[in-house]
Amino acid sequence: MRQPKDRLIFALDVPNRAEAERFLKRLKAEVGLFKVGLELFVAEGPAILRFLAESYGVEYFLDLKFHDIPATVRRAQARILPGARLATVHVDSGREILKAGGEVKLLGVTLLTHLGPEDLAAMGLAREYVRNPAKLVLLRARLAQEAGCDGVVCAGTEARAVKKACGPDFLVVCPGIRPTGAEVAGDDQRRITTAYDAIKAGADYLVVGRPIREAPDPAAAARKIVEEIAAGLKDRE
């Protein structure tokens, strides 16, 4: 990653290819990577991945969060199309599906950023994790590293602890980024932080969707986040 913008991943959480292309045109020069998640993949299928790689020449982050038995996940991973740089799998699927392979870097999803203590209690998790969700994130990050993942997805508030526990070469990708001064209507994310704080804490990549997508000028919003990333990198050093 040569420039601060290379650390910014824009979430193409849009309903169709036409909307995706609108943002590709506006943001190709402003961000380092585009994320394809469930909404766009279900709407357009694998064709959208070929479109990104062949028509726009961009790499993508395939964020489908595989969560199934090992044989099913392995077969799905083997069919990821060219152009993918990152892909995700849920850590709580077990050790057998967490081993990375090939050119696509595999990230273990530790704990979705909309979950809080009451959610963990309702799911039957032990009290020590209900009281301190960051402890569960660390447990899963270590599990992912030991099993062979290239990194994890976690909240920016947990980035420093994960880097300390797993080392500088273990990738940390953080969603739930809310730029300084920006508000998201009906925000469902809970463990959030600014781009500056996440990068300063050690995050390698930031995933940002709505703060850019819903901005009057998405390109300007992306540049503002990149400025925060640059400041965080400077203060990290």
N, C-alpha and C positions, 0 to 999 in steps of 0.2 A: 504494500500500500504506500504509494509515493506521495499522495496528497491527502489532506484532510477529507476531501469529498469522497475519496475511495472508501471511507469508513461509513458512509451514509447509504442505507438501503431503503429504497422507497417501496412501500407496500402497495402493489397493484390490486387493491381490494375494490374492484369495480365489476359491474355485471356483464360486460361483454368486451369483445375485441376492439370495437370502435372507441369505447371509453379508454381502454388500455392504450391504444395508439395515440389518443389525444395527449395523454400524460407522457408517453414515450417521447413524443416530439418536443414537449416543453422541458422535459427533465433529463434527457439523455446526457447533456453536457454538465448537469448540476449534481448528479448522484453517481455513486460507484457501482450500484447493483440494483436490480429490480426483483421484488419478491412476488412470486405467484402462490397464492393461497387457495383455500377451498372454493371460495365463491367463483373466481375466474376460471379455475381448472374445471369445476363441475359444469360451468356454462359453456366453455369452449373446448374442453378436452385437451389431449396432447398437442393438437394443432397450434395452440397458443404458444407452446414452448418452441416449436419449430419457427413460428412467426418471429418470436423474439430473437432467436439465434440467427436465422437466415435473412430476414427482412431488415432487422435493425442491428445485427451484429453485436448484440449485448449478451453478457452472461446473466444467469438468473439464479435466484435462491428458491428452490422448490420446497415450500413450506406446507407439506401435506400432513405432517405430524403422524407418521405411520404408527399404528397401534393395533397389532394383531399377533397371531402366533408366529414364531420365528420363520417357518418355511414360507408363509405368505409374504411377510415383510421382505425377506431376502429376494424372492422372485420379483417383487415390485421394484426394489432397489436396482436389480439387475437390468430393468427396463427403463431406467431414467434416461431421457434423451440427451444428446450432446448439447453443451452450453451451460449445464448446471454446474455451479461452483459449490453450493451448499444444499443440504437436505436435512430434514428433521425426523426424529423418531422419539416417542415418549419413553423416558427412562423407566417408568414403572411398568413397561412391557417385559422387562427382565433382561438379564445379562446377554442372552444368546443373540439378541437382535441389535446389540449396541456396537458391534465391531465394524469399523469403517473399512472400506475397500475401494480400489479404483481411484479415479481422479476426483470424485465428488467427496467433499469433506462432510462427515456426518456429525450432526449436532444433537445432543440429547436434550429434550425439553424437560426441565426440572420441575417447575411449578408455574402454571399459567398465571399471568399477572393480574387477572381479575379475582383470584381467590384470596380470601382472608381467613382469619382464625376460625370464625364460625362455620365457614365452608368445610374446613379441615375436620372440625369436630363432627359435623354432620356426616362426613365420609368415614368416620370411625378411626381416624388416625390417633396415635398416642398423644397424650397430653403435652409431652415435651415439644412436639412439633406444632401442636395447636397454639401453645403459648409463644413459640418462636419459629415461624415459618422459614426463616433464614437457615435454621438448623436442618430442616428437611431438604432445602436446596443444596446445602453443602454435602449432606449424605448422598444425595442423588448425583451430584457433580463428581464426587469421588468414585461412585459406582460406575458412572459413564466413562471416566478416565481409565479405570482399571479394566473395563471391558473392551476398550479400544476406540471409543469415540474421539473425534478430533477436538471437540469442544462442547459447550452447552449453551442453551438459551436460558437466561434468567433475568430478573429485574435489575435495573441499574443500581438499586440500593444494595444488591448482593454481589456486585461485580468484584469489589475489593476483596471480600472474603474468599470468593472462588479462586481468584488469581493467587492469593496467598496460599491457599490449600493445594492448588493443582499446578502452579508454576506459570511462568510468563508465556510459554509456548502453547498452552491450552486455550483454545479460542473461547471468548466470551461474547455472545451476541445478545443485545438488550433491546427488547420492545418496551412499550409503556413509556416512551420518551415524550415529554411535554416541554417544548421550548420555553425559555423564560418569557413570561408575559402572555403566553398563548393559552387560550381556553378551548376546550372541546365540549360542544353541546351534548348532553346526555352521556357523559364519559362513563364507560363501564370498567375502566382500568383502575386498579387500586394501588398497587405497588409501583408508583410512578416516580420519575426523577427527570431533571433537566439533561440536555445533551452534554453540557459542560461537566456536570457532576458525574455522569456515567463514564465519560471518557477519562476524566481525571482519576476516577477510581480504578481504571484499567480495562474498560470495555474495548473490544477490538472493532466491533461493528454496532451501529445503532439502526433499529428498524423504526421507521416513522411513516405513518399513513395519514390519518385525518388532519393533523396540524399542517401538512403540506397540501393534501388533496382538497380540503375545504377552505383553504386560504384564497383571498381574492386574486393573488398572484402567486401560484404555486412555485414558480422558479425563484422568486424573491424569498419566499418562505424557506425553500431549501438552502439558499445561500446564507440566510441568517443562521440556520442550524449548523452549516459548515463552519461559520465563524465561531460558534460556540465550541465545535469540535476542535478547531485550531487552538483556541484559548485553553481548552482542557488538556490538549497534548503538551502545550508549552508549560503549563503549571504542573503537569505530571512529571516532566523532566526536572 
